[in-house]
Amino acid sequence: MSRSSAGIVFILGMTAALAAPVRAQEGQEEKKAQKQAEREQRAQNQEAKHKAQQEERQAHRGQVEQNQQANQQQKQAQREQQAQQQQANQQQQQAERQAHRAQVEQQQQAQQAERQAARDQAAAQEQHAVRNRNERLQRQQAEQQAAAQAQQQQAIQQQQAIQQQQVQQQQMANREARLSAARQNQLIKEQQLRNQQYKSVLQQQELAAQQRAYALQKSNRLAQYRYQQRYLARLRDQRMALQNYNTYNYANDPYYYTAPSYRYQRAGQYYQTNQYGADLLRSAVNNGYEEGVRAGQADREDGYRADFRSSYAYQDANYGYTGMYVGQSDYNYYFREGFQRGYDDGYNGSYRYGTNNNGTLGILGTVLSTILNLQNLR
């Protein structure tokens, strides 16, 4: 081998010798790097595993929470369903109770209606029976009243016949007892003066009656108002009739030459009159009775309380008085006696003191005799 080749070999040997430690060191570093890489890989693996485990635990916890939430929701749903079912059951029970109560109420109402119908039917039957009894009683009362009126009328006719006979007998007796001419002239003068005074009184009474009529109309007592207007019209006719007495022939009137045959008592004093004066007093009582009946009926129709003294006819008491035969105060007194009793009959709708024969009113003879109490002088 040449020297140059040997040098080259030497250089190469030296280079290899120098390069061997370097390579050893590099091998060690590579091993270290490899181990470090392995450690890092293991760490990464462990971290990945830990992370996977953690994610798995979180997923498990999430699943558990979801399951718990689902269970809670299911339980809540079950509780709500149970509550709804319970509410539905309560509503159904309440509806059943209401239906039962309604049915019970309907049955009770039906029973009440049946009982009421039975009561109504019983009441109707009772009313029908009462009506029949009342009708029978009314028929019986009407028959009894008709029989009583017939008997009463017969008694009145008999009494009137007796009275007429007595009057005729009295008139025959009175013809024998004639007044003197002086007494006759005195009576005629008194009568003429009385007529003049009475005309003036009638005019004043008409004015008072008109004022009274206005008050009745204002207080809506229409029935009493109509009655008073009729009464006032009769007073006017009566006043006009008095004009005929201006030429009256008193000398030919038997009253003025007939001696007294009766006496009567009023206010503790006795008065005397003949048959003609007695007849006028009887007319006063009868006229008063008739007017009293009409006034009482009018107050009853108006629904006004019974008060005969408030009637204008009672206060006036002149209807039927001509100014002849007896004094005005005597006529007024006996008119009011009849009026009071007639008012009682008219207001109460009964006839205790008089009769009503087809609209013709008259006081009972016994009542008339009691009021006048005429006593024969002979």
PyMOL commands that set and color helices and strands:
alter all, ss='L'
color gray80, all
select helices_A, chain A and resi 3-176+181-218+222-247+250-252+254-256+275-302+308-310+312-316+328-348+365-372
alter helices_A, ss='H'
color red, helices_A
select strands_A, chain A and resi 262-266+269-273+354-357+360-363+375-376
alter strands_A, ss='S'
color yellow, strands_A
deselect
rebuild
show_as cartoon
